[in-house]
Amino acid sequence: MSGVLSSVDARTKLVGQNRLELLLFNLGGSQLFAINVFKVQEVMRLPALTKIPDSHTVVRGVTHLRGQTVPVVDLRRAIQMGPLKVPDEDATIIVTEYNMTVQAFVVGGVDRIVNMNWNEILPPPKGSGRQHYLTAITRIDDRIVEIIDVEKVLAEIAPYQMALKEDAYDRPLLDKVKGKKILIVDDSHVALQQMVSVLEPMGMKIVQANNGLEAYQLLMHWKEEGRDLSDELVMIITDAEMPEMDGYMLTTEIRRDPELKGTTVVLHTSLSGNFNKAMVQKVGCDGFLSKFAPEAMAAEVQRLIRERLERLGQL
């Protein structure tokens, strides 16, 4: 699995084509799970771990990789399936980067990498046993593959501080967009909650969509109703990775539409900053935000609001 981590150039070839690569793995049983290869830095055998007193119950310890200390999480236990029972000598870790932090997940074993279209990735069915920890499912070789909501797992291990102080908000500026719409798009319930906690005090009407396709259909519906979206819709904040249509493809479709192409679009993602700089340039986003940095989100949203109002001659 030394080739798991692709170069940025190779990754960007998938962007705007609504495609992704999934790393398939097991948690000590026959069920296959997956995460996006974009998040993976390395796959290796489970190294020796150092136990940390009073750490979260799902953290098995830490290891040192490439000059940094990396926590190692028992992913099976984290999604409430019980501890991984694979012997340490047979276990594997998947080293990942989420939200500008590096962590490793211990798994039973890695299967392979598959290249797929996002329209083959579907929301988990309601009532499914592990829906609480899934963002999506897909079918590969007639087998169901469950895509884990890693952001939820990490938020439970180290909860985020979401509330901001009042001085984080520019009230005279925000009064000018009070009551107008801001569309937030994400397949993770945790991520949506985090965004709402920062945006709600701004006074705009928050509209939520669970994936890019749902957001695009909503935009088309608003257009059919004859709404003046250049006035009503302040901006769209979208995740990158979502079932059915990803954030890159959503942005591409918005830029292709004569009535929507001027809409402010922000990519809000747990992917690394360098990767996102390339993505923003390729698909035409107005900016990107790393998850989850509430102060940075409030500052960037207000900066873009100011730019929008200046462009419209309203400031």
N, C-alpha and C positions, 0 to 999 in steps of 0.2 A: 504493500500500500504506500510505498514511498512516493508514488506519483499522484497521491490524492490532492495535494495542494497545487492547483494550476496557477499559471501566471495571470496577471491582471489582463493582459492582452487577450489571452485565450478565453478568459471569463467574459470579457465584454462582447465577444462574438454572439453570445446567447441573448444579450440584452436587446430589447425592442423586438424580439422574435417570440416572446411569451414562452421561453424555454428555461429549463433548470436542470441541474444535475443533483441527484439524490444519492447519499451514501446509505446503503442498507446494512442493518446490523441486527443482532438478536440480543435478548437479555436473559440468556440461559434457557430458552425454550424454542419452540418451533415458530412462534409469531415473529414476523419481521417488522422492524421499526425503521424510521429514516429521519435524517436531517439534511438540510441543504449543504452541498459541498462548499458553497461560498463561505460558510461559517467555519470550515475545518482547516486547521493548520497542519495537523500531523496525526497519524495513526501508528500506535506502537504497542508493544507488550507492556503489561502493567509493571511499572518499576517498583522498587522499594519505596515505601511510604513512611513519613514521619507523622505520628499521631499528634493532634493538637488538642490540648485539654479544653473542655467546655465548648467544643465546636458543635455545629448542627449535626443532628443524628444521621443525616444522609451523607455527610462529608467523611470519607474514610481516612483522610489524611492529606498531606501535601507532599509534592515532589519538586525537585529543582530541574528545570528544563531551560536550556539556552540562557542561563543567567538570571532567570526569574523563578520565584516561588509560585507554584500552581496548585490550587486546591483540586482534589480528586473526589468527584461525587459519584456515589452509587446510584446510577440512573434508575435502575429497577425499583429501588426502595423509594426514590424521590417521587415516582409516579404511583406510589402506594400499591406496588405489587409484591412487597416483601423484599428482603435483602437478596442480592445476587449470590447464588450458591455455587457458581463456577469456581474451581480452585484458582488461586492467584496465578499459578504458573500457566494457566490456560486463558486467563482473562486479558482483555485488550482495553486500552484507553484511547478515546477520541479527544484530541486537544482542539479546543474551539476558541473563537473570539466572538463575544457578544458584548454589546454596549461598552466597548473600549476596555473590556477586561478579558483575561485569558483564564480558562478553566478546563479541566479534563473530566470526561465522563467514563467511568469504568463500565464496560459492556461484556457480554458473553463472547462475542466474536463479530467480526466484520464480514459481510457477504460480498458486496460488489458495489460499483457505481453505475447508475443508470441515467441516461439522458431522456428527459420527458418534456412534454408540452404542459403548460400550466392548466390548460383546459381538461387535462386528464387527472388533475388533482382536485378533489371534491371536499366540501365541508363534511365533518363527521356526522353520521346520522344521529338525530336526536334520540336520547335514551340509550346510546351505546355505553357499554360498561366503563370505558376509560375516557369518555368524551371530555371529562374535566381537564385532562392533560393532553388533549389532541387539538391541533389546529386544522388537520386535514387527514384524508385517507386517499389511497389510490390502489389500483390493482395491477400487479405485475406477475406474469406467468400464472394467471388464474389464482393468485394469492392476494389477500388483502394486506396492504402495508399501511401502518399507522405512523403519521408524521407528528412528532412530539412538540408540544408548546414549551420550548426550552425557556422562553422568557418567563413563563409562569413558574417553572421549576426554580429559576434563579431568584425570582421575586420572593418566593417562599423561604429560600435559604437566607437571603439578605434583603429584607423589605426596604423599599425605596421611601425616602422622605419626599412627599409630593406637595404639601402645602407651601405656598410662597408668602412672604411678607407683603404687605400692601405697597411698600415702596418699590416692588418689582413691576408695578403697573403704572403706565403713563395715562392717568385718567382723562386729561383733556384730549389726548389723541384717541383713546378708546371710545370716548363719548361720540365721536364722529362716525363710528361704525356700529354703535349699539343697536341691537335688534337685527342686524344683517346676518347672513348665513356663513358659517364656516363648515366645510365638509371634511370629516376625518374618516380615514379608510384603513382598516386593519382587521386581520383575522384573529388576533389575540384579544380576548376579553380584558386581560390585564393591561395590555398596551392602550386599549381604548379608555379604560378607567384612568390611567395615568395622564393621558392627554386631556380628558375632561377636567381633571383636578386643576390643571394649569389654565385651561382656556375658559372654563365656566365663569371665573371671576371677571373676565374681560367684557362680559355683557352681550356677546354675540350669541345667536341661535346656533347651537351645535347639532349638526345632522350627522348620523353615523351610518357607515356602510361596512359590511364584513369582508368584502373583497373588491377587486378592481372591476369585475363585471357588474356587480351590484351597483357600484358607484357610477359606472358609465351609463347603465340603464336609467338610473335616477336622473342623471344630467340630460339624457335624451327626453325623459318624461317632462322635465322642467321646460325644455325647449319647446316641446309640443304644446305645452300650456301657454306658451307665449311670454314666459317670464323674461325680464331683462336681467340676465345673469351677470352682465358686466357691472351692474349696480348692486344686485341682491347678494351675489356670492363674493365674499371677501377673498377667500383662498381655499385651496384643497391641500390637506396634509395627508400623505399616503405612505403606507408601508411599502416595502419593495416586494417581499415574498408573500403571495396570497393565492389561494385556490382560484381556478378558472381564468383569472386574468391578473397578472402581477402589476406592481406599481409602475414599472418601466413601460409596459405596454399601455397602461391607462394613460400615462403622460403622453406617449406617442400618439394615441388616438385623439387626445385633447388638442395637441398641437396641429393635427391634421384638419380639425374642424374649424371652418372660418368664423363661427360664432363663439367658439370656446378658446381659440388659440391664444388669446391674451390673458387667460385666467392664470393667476398666481398658483403655482404648484410647488409644494415642498416635499422632498423625500424624507421620510422619518423611518430610520432603520437601525438595526443593530449591527449592520455590516461595517467594516473598517472604513475610516475616513479616507484613506488613499483610494480605495476602490470606489467609494461614492463620488469622489471628485471626477473620476473618469465617467461614471454613470450619469452624473448631472450634466456634464458637457455633451454626452452622446444623445440623450433623449430630450434635453432642453428644459430640465427643471430649473426653477428660480433659486433653489438652494437645497441644502439637506441638513437634517438634524439627527444626531446620534441619540439612540435610546439609552437610558432614560436620563436626561439632564434637564430638569424643570426650569432652572434659571436660564439656561441657554435657549430653551424653547420659548419662554416668555420674551426674551430679548429679540430673538430672530423673528418671531411672529410680529412683534410691534415694529421692528425695522421694516419688514415687508409691507405692513399696513401703511406706514409713513410714505414709503416709496409709491405705493398704489395711489394714495390720496394726492401726492404731489403730481403724479402723472395725470390724474383726472382734474387737476386744478382745484382741488377741494381743501388744500392746505396752504 
